[in-house]
């Protein structure tokens, strides 16, 4: 794992690895915590058949956008609005 980010205020954690795989899991207090809800590959902008390792991530909850910085210095932007809506994940006030 090269990067981890909680997508607050949603009970979702995103992890990335050196192969460019992004995993999205539900976390406490979601009733179905630890469930994998999505898996994406961070495809290289230089070669769309190769994944790029993700080393940093940022999250804009107002816009539902995940920013990923990869191993060649490219920042990609992924909209998670449909994922969050389709999985019916709702914001929480506290992660206790």
N, C-alpha and C positions, 0 to 999 in steps of 0.2 A: 504494500500500500504506500502510495506516494503522497496522497492528499486526502483529507477528510473534512467535511463541512456539514454542519447542521443547518437545514434550510428553514430557520426560524421565521415566522411563528408556526410553521407547519411541523408536525412530528415526523420529519423525514431526515435521514442522514444520507449523504452521498459520499462514497469512497471511490478513489481512482487508483489505478495501479500503473506499473511501468510498461504495460502492454497496451495502454490506452482504453481500458475497460472502465466504465463508470457504472457503479451499482447503487441503487436507491432502495433503502430499507425503511420501513416504519419503525419508530422508536416509541418508548414510553412517553406520554400517557395514551397512545393509540391502543384501542382494544386488541388489535391484531399486531402488536409490536413484534419486531424481528422478521416480519414478512418482507420478502423481496418483491418490490412492486415494479421495478424496471431495470433493464440492463441496456446500456448504449455503448457504442464504440466511438472514440474520439478520432474520426478519420482525418488523416493528414491533408492539409490544404495543397501540399505539393504532389501527393499521390493518393487519390481517393480509395485505393485498395489497401492502403497500409494505415494502421492505427498509430497514433502518436501518444507517447506517455504524457500524462497530465501531472504537473508538479505544483500547480496552484489553482485555487478556485475562489470565486467571489459570487455573492448572491444578492440580487435585487428583488426583495419580496413584493414590492409595489408593482413591478413589471413582470414578475415570474421568470426572470432571466438568470441563467447560470452562466458565469464566465469561467472559461478554462484556459490556463496557460500551459502550453505543451513544451516538449523537449527541444523544439527548434525555434522557440520564441514567438509562436503564433498564438493569438488569443482568439478563441472561438466562443460564440454566444449560442446558447441552447434555450429555447423557450420551453418552460415546463408547465405552462398554463393548462394545456389539454391533459397532460398526465395527472396533475393535481385534481382537475375537475372530473376526469374519467374514473379515477380511483376513489373519488369522494373523500378526499382528505381535507380536513378543516383546521383552521388556525387554533392554537391553544394559547392560554395565557401564561402557563407555567409548565416547566418540564420536571417538576418534582415527583 
